[in-house]
Every structure is written in structure tokens, then in C-alpha cells.
Amino acid sequence: MPDTKNPLLSLSELCRLTAVHLKDAICNECHTCAADISDLNRVMLSELADIERHTAEGICTPHTLHLAHALGECVSRAFSAALLLPSSIPPLPPLVEEATCNAQLAVFPEQLLTTLSELDRFPFYSLHLCANKARGAHAMLLNNYIATDGGKWLLPLSYALEAHRNVLERTCGLLMERT
């Protein structure tokens, strides 16, 4: 059987790239980032279809397919958040911090796939610290900006970022169980 790590690594790279583009769209008002995320989402769907075909042919295991779907969901959640981006975003520190933390979290799936044999060296504390920092930024965003009348327009984007973070964390948990 061929090595199934490569398709997962490719999907984890797409996961990281979409999170970085989403961060750039929020932090730097990148106007092409949403289109880039859309392109990466299409690539992810194509790669996921290949893995599904390989699973049906017995080349990949169902567990690999399960992990591939989890990584693909990370990409699709970033795509969903990108769809909610307004044309201009004010520089809100909690929003910037949440997007930055999500981009940092998106690095961990790739690291987990490349350090499976050395999980004792994997920075689990950093992963959980980053997720907690994102949760705090999300709470600050809800409390200080969205709770005001002028900030309610940010609520859908805020929930999309929260969903993106949650799926990133869940995927890291699934990848940790892989060993």
C-alpha cells in the first residue's frame, strides 16, 4: 500500500494556507485573499475526492479518509469565514488576535503529521495556549465590540472564526489519536 501520509500532508498544508490568507484578509485587508481561499477550497475538494476514490479502491484506509475529511473541514470553515468578510474591516485588536491565533493553530496539523514518531517533543502546551488565547480574544470581541449596537455586523464573522478554531482544535485531537 502506498504511503497515505502525503495526501494528509497536502491537506494540512491547504489548512495552513487558508488560515494564513484569512488572517491576511482580516489583519491586512487583503482583497485577493478571499479569492485565494476559494481556490484553495476547490483544490481541497479535489484532493478529498481522490482520497475517497483511493479508499474505495482499498489504497487508503477509512481512518485516513476520516482524517482527510477533518482537515478538509478546516479549509471549508476558513472558506465560510472568508465569505463573511466585509469590504473593509476596522482594526479591532481582538479580531486581529483571533485571526492570528487561528493561523497559528493551523500550523499544528502539519507539525503533528510530520512528528508522529516524536510526539513526546510536540509542543502540546503551545497548541492549547494558542487555542485559549483565541478563545479569550473571541470573548473580548463579543463583549467589547459586538455587544454594542455598532458592532452587531461582526457577529456572523465572529461565529465563523470560532467555528474555524473549534475544527482546527478537533482536527489536532484526531491527529494526536492517530498514533
N, C-alpha and C positions, 0 to 999 in steps of 0.2 A: 504494500500500500504506500502511496506517496505521502510525503510529509504534509500534514494538514496545518502546520504552523504558519506557512506562508500566506494562505488566504486570510487567516485571522490577523496576521501582522499587517496585511494590506488594509483590512477593515479598521484596525486600530489606528493606522496612520490617517485614514479618512476621518475617523472620530476626532483625532487631534487637530487636523487641519480645519475641519468645520468649526470647532470651538475657537480656534485662533481667529478665523475670519469673523465669527460672531463677535468676539471681543473687539476686533478692529472696527467693526461696524458701530459698536456702541461707544467705544473709547475714542476713536479717531474719526468718527463719522465717515468711514469708508463707504462710498456709494456703489462700488462694484462688488463689495463683499457678499451681499445677498445673492447676487447672480452667481458668484463663485461657489457659494454654499449650495445653490440649486444644482450646479454642475456636479459637485461632489456627491450630492444625494443621488443623482442619476447613476453615477459610477458605482456607488454603494449598492443600489438596486440591481445593477447588472452583475456585480460580484456575488451578491447574495443569491441570485438566480443560478449562477454557476455552481455555488456550493450546494444548493438544493438539488441540482441535477447530479452532482457527484455523490451526494448522499443516496439518492435514488439508485444510482449505479453501484453502490457499495464501496465507493472510493473514500468517502468521508464518513465519519461516524455521526450518529444522531446527536451526540453530545457536542461535537464540533459545530454542527448546524445550530444547536441551541445557543452556543457562544457567539456564533456569527450573527444570529438574529439579535442578540443583546447588543453587540457592537453596532449593528445596523440601526438599532433603535436610538443609540446615542447620536448618530448622524441625522436621523429623521427628526429628533427633538430639536437639534440645533436649527434644522431647516424650518421647523414650525415656528421657532422663536424669530428667525430671520424674516418670516412672512409678516410678523407683527411690528417690525421696526418702522418707526415714523421717519419722515424725510429728514428731520432734524431732532437731535436729542440734546437737551441741556446737560452740561457737565455735572451730573449728580454723583457725588463720591460713593454712596452705597451701590448705585447701579454699576458704576465702573468697577468697584471692588468685586461685586458678584460675578460680573462677566469675566474679570481677570481670574478669579478663583476657579470658575468653570473651565477656563482654558488651561489652568494649571492641573486641575483634576483630569482633564482629557489626556494628559501625558502618561498617567499611571497605567492604563490598559496596555499600552505598548511596552512599558517597562516590565509589567507583570509577564507578558508573553516572552520577553527576551531574558528574564531572570528566573524562569520557573525552577531551575535546578538550584538556585541560590536564594530561596525565599527568606532564609534567615537574615539576609543582607538587605532585603527590600524595605524601603522606608515607610512602614505602615503608619508610624506616628505622623509623618508628613501628610500622608493621604487623609487621615482623619482630621488633622489640624486644618488642612485646606478646606475640607468639607464643612467643618464647624465655622470657619471664618466666613464662608459663603452663606451659611445659614444666618449668621449674625448680620451680615450685610443685607440680606433679604429682609430680616426683621426691621432693621433700621430704615430700609426703603419703604416698607409698608407703614411703619409708624410715623416717620418724619415727612414723607412726601406724598404717598398715595392716600393717606388718611385725610389729607386736605382736599378741598374742593378742586383746586387746580391740578392735582396730581392723579386724579382717578383714571386718566387716559393711559397711565403707565401700568395699570393693574393687569391687563392681558399679557403684556411683555414680561412683567414680573413673575406671573404664574408659569409662563413658558420657560423662563430661566430656572425657576425652581424645579420644574419637571425635568429639564435637561440635567441639572445637578443630581437629582434623585436617580435618574437612569445611569448616569456615569458612576455613581457610588454602587448601585446594584450590580452593574457590569463588572466592576473591580472585585466585588464579592464573589461573583460567579467564576471569575478568572482565578481567584485565590483558591477556590474549591477544586479547581481543575487538577491540581497536583495529587 
